Amino acid sequence: MAPPPKGPPARKKLLCMCSLSLCLTYVCYSLMGGPGALRSPLAPQGTPSPSGSPPPPPPPPGSPVAALRRPSPLRLRTSSPPPPAVSAGTAPSSASSSPAEPETPGTTTTGSSPATAAAAAAAGRQLDRLAESPGGAGGIAAAASSSSAAALAARTEAAGSAGASSSEGWTVTPDYGEKRLPQALIIGVKKGGTRALLEALRAHPDVRAVGTEPHFFDRNYDQGLDWYRDLMPKTLEGQLTMEKTPSYFVTNEAPKRIHSMAKETKLVVVVRDPVTRAISDYTQTLSKKPEIPTFEVLAFKNRTLGLIDASWSAIRIGIYALHLESWLQYFPLSQIHFVSGEQLITDPAGEMGKVQDFLGLQRVISEKHFHFNKTKGFPCLKKPEESSPPRCLGKSKGRPHPQIDRDVILRLRKFYKPFNVMFYQMTGQDFQWEQEEGEK
């Protein structure tokens, strides 16, 4: 009689039971853990998808799909907001042309409307679907182009809606970016046309400027550079920060102080016929103090002898050569640009073109930004893309001048003539201010 067959060894039975127990335990643990728990414990644990399904396998390295694949749908980041819109015909800066970075899921785009944010997100989702689907590489290029266009639209709208109008109701100042010390200053001169120049520059998308006059380098220097920087508007990388205070040009300490802040600072000076400038200066003071003496009384130490009172500020400011000597001790002439106050009225686009070149800006401000106001006698700014009426400077600009005795004007021209000639020699420009009325 044959012996009964031997069963499996006891050790094999034990191993089988242990394996079965571990499998049952893992299945129970997975069922209790919810969606996503069935993944291998050694697999990378990312953010689970809303549907609970595992993510698609990554595309092969080096494929077009892998190059366009992003870890999350294309959205605008909130840590570095989009730059302001650039007018038609301008080349985008390196900052604006860089690809958008994904934001944290669940955040919203700062400054953009729901419509544009949704468009950018939808474009990103479309790109993801094409990247994940097999054989979808053929439509990747078109989807990427559509996505980029949607993202650019969102960036443009965000920039346009993230600001507030200036005191003159013209420029947009962003509420994002960083506050920086100015790289360019309008330093003078009073009643030369500095406000008109500043407002025209503030219409440029790459310029951000303080609307009021800080008077830091002449009156508030003891407040410190941190105080001064805090007055500046926030700017993005590549944008120019500016301010204007016309009294800097005639302040002896200003050149040294500005040089100590940044020796590369660019300086803009708006100069005007010193006789006309003096009368305009007096007219402004007269509007505030009607009781002051007449222009003729203030302009002369002794009218009978024809002695001009050069200590009167209205006269002294116009001695441009005297003040320029102080600036040339600290700054080369190549860092100082002189704007003709007369040309700023008769040919604003031409003067603005030169200023933009000096500041290293694209020539965005052109003829289409100006409209000559016959009542005021000077150009007003307008937004070319809108049908709204032009915005002119306030009532304090373009006041009618009082009638000044012709003999006084001729004596003043004789006084200024040698200083004007010296100024022409120092700057290499000839403004022809020494000519008498009727000779121009």
C-alpha positions in Angstrom: 0.0 0.0 0.0 1.5 3.3 -1.1 2.0 6.1 1.4 -0.4 9.1 1.2 1.0 12.1 -0.8 2.9 14.7 1.3 1.3 18.1 1.6 3.1 21.5 1.1 5.6 22.2 3.8 4.4 24.2 6.8 6.8 27.1 5.9 5.2 27.6 2.5 1.7 27.6 4.1 2.8 30.3 6.5 4.3 32.5 3.8 1.1 32.3 1.7 -1.1 33.2 4.7 1.2 36.2 5.5 1.1 37.5 1.9 -2.7 37.1 1.8 -3.0 38.9 5.1 -0.8 41.8 3.9 -2.8 42.1 0.7 -6.1 42.2 2.6 -4.8 44.8 5.0 -3.5 47.1 2.2 -6.8 46.8 0.4 -8.8 47.7 3.6 -6.4 50.6 4.3 -6.8 51.9 0.8 -10.6 51.7 0.9 -10.6 53.6 4.2 -8.0 56.2 2.9 -10.3 57.7 0.2 -9.4 58.8 -3.4 -5.7 58.7 -4.2 -4.8 56.2 -1.4 -4.5 53.3 -3.9 -1.3 54.8 -5.3 1.9 53.0 -4.4 3.4 54.3 -1.2 6.6 54.9 -3.0 5.0 57.0 -5.8 5.4 60.8 -5.6 2.5 62.3 -3.7 1.3 65.4 -5.5 -1.9 67.4 -5.2 -4.8 65.0 -6.1 -6.9 66.0 -9.1 -10.5 67.1 -8.4 -11.9 64.0 -10.1 -9.8 61.6 -8.0 -8.3 60.0 -11.0 -4.5 59.5 -11.2 -2.6 61.9 -13.3 -1.7 60.9 -16.9 1.8 59.6 -17.5 4.4 62.3 -18.4 5.3 62.7 -22.1 8.7 61.4 -23.3 11.6 63.8 -22.6 12.5 66.0 -25.5 9.1 65.8 -27.2 7.1 68.9 -28.2 4.5 68.1 -25.7 7.1 67.9 -22.9 8.5 71.3 -23.9 5.1 73.0 -23.6 3.9 71.0 -20.6 3.4 73.0 -17.4 2.8 71.6 -13.9 -0.5 73.5 -13.6 -2.8 75.4 -15.9 -1.4 78.7 -17.4 -2.3 81.6 -15.1 -0.9 85.0 -14.2 1.2 85.0 -11.1 0.2 87.3 -8.2 3.7 87.7 -6.8 4.9 89.8 -9.8 1.9 91.6 -11.4 1.7 92.2 -15.2 3.3 95.3 -16.6 1.3 98.2 -18.0 -0.1 98.3 -21.5 2.2 99.5 -24.2 0.9 101.7 -26.9 0.7 100.4 -30.4 4.0 100.5 -32.2 6.2 100.1 -29.2 8.4 97.1 -28.7 7.7 95.0 -25.6 10.3 95.0 -23.0 12.2 91.9 -21.8 10.1 91.8 -18.7 6.8 91.8 -20.5 7.9 89.2 -23.1 8.9 86.6 -20.5 6.6 83.6 -20.2 4.0 83.8 -17.4 4.7 81.7 -14.3 2.0 79.5 -12.8 0.3 80.7 -9.7 -0.8 78.7 -6.7 -4.1 76.8 -7.4 -7.0 78.6 -6.0 -5.6 82.2 -6.2 -7.0 84.9 -8.5 -5.2 87.2 -10.9 -4.5 90.6 -9.3 -6.0 93.6 -11.2 -7.7 91.6 -14.0 -11.4 91.2 -14.7 -13.1 87.8 -14.2 -13.6 87.6 -18.0 -9.9 88.0 -18.9 -8.8 85.7 -16.0 -11.2 83.0 -17.1 -10.0 83.4 -20.7 -6.4 82.9 -19.6 -7.3 79.9 -17.4 -9.4 78.3 -20.2 -6.5 78.7 -22.6 -4.2 77.0 -20.1 -6.6 74.1 -19.6 -6.8 73.6 -23.4 -3.1 73.4 -23.6 -3.0 70.8 -20.8 -5.6 68.6 -22.5 -3.7 68.7 -25.7 -0.5 67.8 -24.0 -2.1 64.9 -22.1 -3.9 63.3 -25.0 -2.0 60.9 -27.3 -1.4 62.2 -30.7 -2.3 65.7 -29.6 1.1 67.3 -30.4 -0.2 68.5 -33.8 -2.4 71.2 -32.2 0.0 72.3 -29.6 1.5 75.2 -31.5 -2.0 76.7 -32.2 -3.1 76.2 -28.6 0.1 77.8 -27.3 -0.4 80.8 -29.5 -4.0 81.2 -28.3 -3.0 80.8 -24.7 -0.3 83.4 -25.0 -2.7 85.8 -26.6 -5.2 85.3 -23.7 -2.5 85.8 -21.1 -1.3 89.0 -22.8 -4.8 90.3 -22.8 -5.2 89.6 -19.1 -1.8 91.3 -18.4 -2.8 94.4 -20.5 -6.1 94.8 -18.7 -4.6 94.2 -15.3 -2.1 97.0 -16.0 -4.8 99.4 -17.2 -7.1 98.8 -14.3 -4.5 98.9 -11.5 -4.0 102.6 -11.3 -5.5 106.0 -10.3 -5.6 109.3 -12.2 -3.1 112.0 -11.4 -4.0 115.4 -10.0 -4.3 116.6 -13.6 -6.6 113.7 -14.5 -4.2 112.2 -17.0 -1.6 109.6 -16.0 -2.1 106.2 -14.5 0.0 105.3 -11.5 0.2 101.6 -10.7 -0.2 100.2 -7.2 2.2 97.4 -7.7 6.0 97.1 -8.2 8.7 98.7 -6.0 9.5 102.2 -4.9 12.8 103.4 -6.3 14.8 106.6 -6.2 14.4 108.6 -9.4 16.7 108.0 -12.3 15.8 111.3 -13.9 14.9 114.7 -12.5 13.3 117.8 -14.0 15.3 120.4 -12.1 14.1 123.7 -13.6 13.2 126.3 -14.3 10.3 127.9 -12.6 7.7 129.2 -15.1 9.6 127.7 -17.9 7.1 124.9 -18.8 8.1 122.2 -16.3 4.5 121.1 -15.5 3.6 120.7 -19.2 6.7 118.6 -19.7 6.0 116.4 -16.7 2.4 115.7 -17.7 3.4 114.8 -21.2 6.0 112.4 -19.9 3.5 110.8 -17.5 1.5 109.8 -20.5 4.4 107.5 -21.5 3.8 103.9 -20.4 7.4 103.5 -19.3 7.5 106.6 -17.0 6.2 107.0 -13.5 6.5 110.4 -11.8 5.4 112.2 -8.7 2.6 114.7 -9.4 3.6 117.1 -6.6 7.0 118.7 -6.1 8.9 116.9 -3.3 11.4 119.7 -2.8 13.8 117.1 -1.3 17.1 118.5 -2.4 16.4 122.1 -1.4 14.0 122.0 1.6 13.6 118.5 3.0 17.0 117.0 2.6 17.3 116.3 6.3 14.4 113.8 6.0 16.7 111.3 4.4 16.7 109.2 1.3 14.2 106.6 2.7 11.7 109.4 3.2 12.4 110.6 -0.4 12.0 107.1 -1.8 8.7 106.6 0.0 7.3 109.5 -2.0 8.0 107.9 -5.3 5.4 105.8 -7.2 5.8 102.1 -7.5 7.4 100.9 -10.7 8.2 97.7 -12.5 11.7 96.7 -13.7 12.6 98.8 -16.8 10.3 101.7 -16.0 11.6 105.2 -15.3 11.0 107.0 -12.0 10.9 110.8 -12.2 10.1 113.9 -10.2 10.2 117.6 -10.9 11.1 120.5 -8.6 12.0 123.6 -10.6 13.8 125.3 -7.6 16.6 122.7 -7.7 18.3 124.5 -10.6 18.9 127.6 -8.5 19.7 125.8 -5.2 23.5 125.8 -4.6 23.5 122.6 -2.6 21.3 120.6 -5.0 24.0 119.5 -7.5 26.2 117.9 -4.8 23.2 116.3 -3.1 21.8 114.7 -6.3 25.3 113.5 -7.3 25.7 111.8 -3.9 22.4 110.0 -4.4 23.3 108.8 -7.9 25.9 110.3 -10.1 24.3 108.8 -13.2 21.0 110.8 -12.7 19.8 112.4 -15.9 18.8 116.0 -15.5 16.2 117.9 -17.6 16.0 121.7 -17.6 13.2 123.7 -19.3 14.5 127.1 -20.2 12.6 130.1 -21.6 13.3 133.7 -22.6 14.4 135.1 -19.2 12.5 138.3 -19.7 9.2 136.5 -20.5 9.9 134.1 -17.7 10.4 137.0 -15.2 7.1 138.6 -16.2 5.4 135.2 -15.8 6.9 134.7 -12.4 5.7 138.1 -11.3 2.2 137.4 -12.7 2.0 134.3 -10.5 3.1 136.2 -7.4 0.6 139.0 -8.2 -2.3 136.6 -8.4 -1.5 135.6 -4.8 -0.4 139.0 -3.4 -2.3 141.7 -5.3 -0.7 144.4 -3.0 2.8 143.9 -4.2 4.5 146.8 -6.1 4.5 146.9 -9.9 7.0 144.9 -12.0 8.9 148.1 -13.0 9.4 149.0 -9.3 10.7 145.5 -8.3 12.9 145.1 -11.4 15.1 148.1 -10.8 17.4 149.3 -8.0 17.4 152.7 -9.7 15.3 153.1 -12.8 16.7 156.5 -13.6 20.2 155.0 -13.9 18.8 151.7 -15.4 20.3 149.5 -12.6 18.6 146.1 -12.6 18.0 144.5 -9.3 19.6 141.1 -9.9 18.9 140.0 -6.3 15.1 139.8 -7.0 14.4 136.2 -7.6 12.3 136.8 -10.7 15.4 138.3 -12.3 18.0 136.1 -10.8 16.5 132.8 -11.9 16.9 133.9 -15.5 20.7 134.1 -15.3 20.9 130.5 -16.5 24.7 130.6 -17.1 25.4 131.5 -13.5 23.4 128.5 -12.1 24.6 126.0 -14.8 28.2 126.5 -13.6 27.3 124.9 -10.3 25.8 121.8 -12.0 28.8 121.3 -14.4 31.0 120.9 -11.4 29.3 117.5 -10.6 27.6 116.4 -13.9 28.9 116.3 -17.4 26.9 118.2 -20.0 25.9 114.9 -21.6 23.7 114.2 -18.6 21.8 117.5 -18.8 19.2 118.1 -21.5 17.7 121.5 -22.2 14.2 121.9 -23.4 13.0 125.1 -25.1 10.0 126.4 -23.4 9.0 128.2 -26.5 9.3 125.1 -28.7 7.4 123.1 -26.1 4.4 125.4 -27.0 4.9 125.7 -30.8 6.2 122.2 -31.5 5.5 120.0 -28.4 5.9 116.7 -30.3 9.3 117.7 -31.6 10.6 118.7 -28.1 9.1 115.6 -26.6 10.8 113.4 -29.2 14.2 114.9 -28.1 13.4 114.4 -24.4 12.4 110.7 -25.0 15.6 110.1 -26.8 17.6 111.6 -24.0 15.9 109.5 -21.4 16.3 106.3 -23.4 12.6 105.9 -24.1 10.8 104.9 -27.2 9.1 107.8 -29.0 5.6 107.0 -27.9 4.5 110.6 -27.2 3.9 112.2 -30.6 1.6 114.7 -32.5 -1.5 112.6 -31.8 -1.1 113.3 -28.1 -1.5 117.1 -28.4 -4.3 119.5 -29.2 -3.6 123.3 -29.4 -6.0 125.3 -27.2 -6.4 128.7 -28.8 -8.0 130.2 -25.7 -5.1 129.3 -23.4 -2.5 129.7 -26.0 -0.7 126.3 -25.5 -1.2 122.7 -26.3 -3.3 120.3 -24.2 -2.9 116.6 -23.8 -5.3 114.0 -25.2 -5.4 110.3 -25.3 -5.3 109.2 -28.9 -7.3 106.0 -28.3 -10.2 107.9 -26.7 -12.7 110.4 -28.0 -12.7 112.3 -24.7 -11.8 116.0 -24.9 -8.2 117.1 -24.4 -7.1 117.8 -20.8 -5.5 121.2 -20.3 -3.4 122.4 -17.4 -5.1 124.2 -14.6 -6.2 127.8 -14.3 -2.8 128.8 -12.9 -1.2 128.1 -16.3 -1.6 130.6 -19.1 -2.5 133.6 -17.1 -2.6 136.9 -19.1 0.5 139.0 -18.3 0.2 142.6 -17.2 1.2 145.3 -19.6 4.9 146.1 -19.0 6.6 149.3 -20.2 8.6 148.7 -23.4 11.6 150.6 -22.0 11.7 148.2 -19.1 11.7 145.2 -21.4 14.5 146.6 -23.6 16.6 147.3 -20.5 16.1 143.8 -19.2 17.1 142.3 -22.6 20.3 144.4 -22.5 21.0 143.1 -19.0 20.4 139.4 -20.0 22.2 139.5 -23.3 25.8 138.7 -22.1 24.5 136.0 -19.8 22.5 134.4 -22.6 25.5 134.4 -25.0 27.5 132.7 -22.2 24.7 130.1 -21.8 24.7 129.4 -25.5 28.4 128.8 -25.4 28.2 126.5 -22.4 25.3 124.4 -23.8 26.1 124.5 -27.6 22.5 125.8 -28.2 21.3 129.1 -29.5 17.8 130.1 -28.3 18.0 133.7 -29.6 16.6 135.3 -26.5 18.8 138.4 -26.7 16.9 139.6 -29.8 14.5 142.5 -29.2 10.8 142.2 -29.7 9.9 142.4 -33.4 13.2 140.9 -34.6 12.2 137.2 -34.1 
